Amino acid sequence: MSATIVAVKPGGWGGQAQSKDWIRRYSLVYTIRTDDPGDGPMIVGDCPGLPPRGAWYQFGNERDVGAILKTRTVKQVNNQKHWWEVADSYDSQQDDEDPEDPEENPLLRPPKRRIGFERRDRVAFQDLDEKKFVNSAGEPYDASVATIPKSLLVLTISRNEAALPTAIARGYQNCTNEYAFYGYGADQALMQDIGADDGWENGVYFWACFYKIVFDPDGWVPEKQLDKGTYYWAGTPPDVGVASQKRFFSDGTGVVSSSESHLDAQGGKLSEVDLAAGEFNFIEFRKHDRKDFNALDLEW
């Protein structure tokens, strides 16, 4: 159950202006394709990539912040089940008595942005003075100690929408950005939360939606974990998986240690030289899927 913008329809880009009061009107007609014949006007009208209600006119090299999106018409193309046309109309007329005034119609109000910060700790080999995270005997501290706090930018975008974006919430939650977004590179933005509250104003039913995005310049993908364990594999190179070569770390007296020790990224024991130099290894994991955040039209 999803809809995808194919393109702006050939000949579907137009506009006009009146000399009196310099009123500008623009129109854009999009061709939309759905993957389910049961998808109708509601799903098509909220297709990812379509501008939100109240958005400024912007297309190609043009931008008119005085003309806002006021009406959207959705119709099926020649009774074809998977093909639709969405016609958006923009208007610069701001009449207080206009029923489409954004003060009266909550769907025409522009989105809002809020910026804050969130603390996160990152694993580190050394502190800000380049002092290694080791005790007096040279033994590295575990990840609960060997961390440095950092503040991450949190952007929350709020806007009113005609339909509950459940499909978007399911598809984008806990995903990272596939492409550049708000000046950050791929995988540096995480969609941490998407939510909505329903409302009713001036005879208009709507959903007050919010999108919470957390930015990490170090990237959310991949996630790195120290290469540590309670045992290693002997041999050069290590004979990983060979039962006779499995060795448990000991505490120096021959007693098996219950704590984890560092590995060399190949399953072997980290050398004393690398251990003293703080040359530890990380294993990388991918815990977030990627999505095109730009398709949500959250930048303006």
Protein Blocks (a to p, Z undefined) as FASTA:
>chain_A
ZZddfbdcehiaccdddfehpiacdddddddddfbfkbcfklmmmgghiacehiacdehj
bccfkbccfbdcdddeehiakbccddddddfbdcfklmkbfklmmklpccdddddddddd
dddfbdfkopacddfkopacdfklmccdddddddddddddfbdcfklmmmmgopacfbdc
ehiaehiaccfbccdddddeehiacddddddddddfkopadcddddddfbdcedjdddeh
iaklpccddehnopacfbdcddehnopacdfklmmnopacdddddfbdcddfklnopaZZ
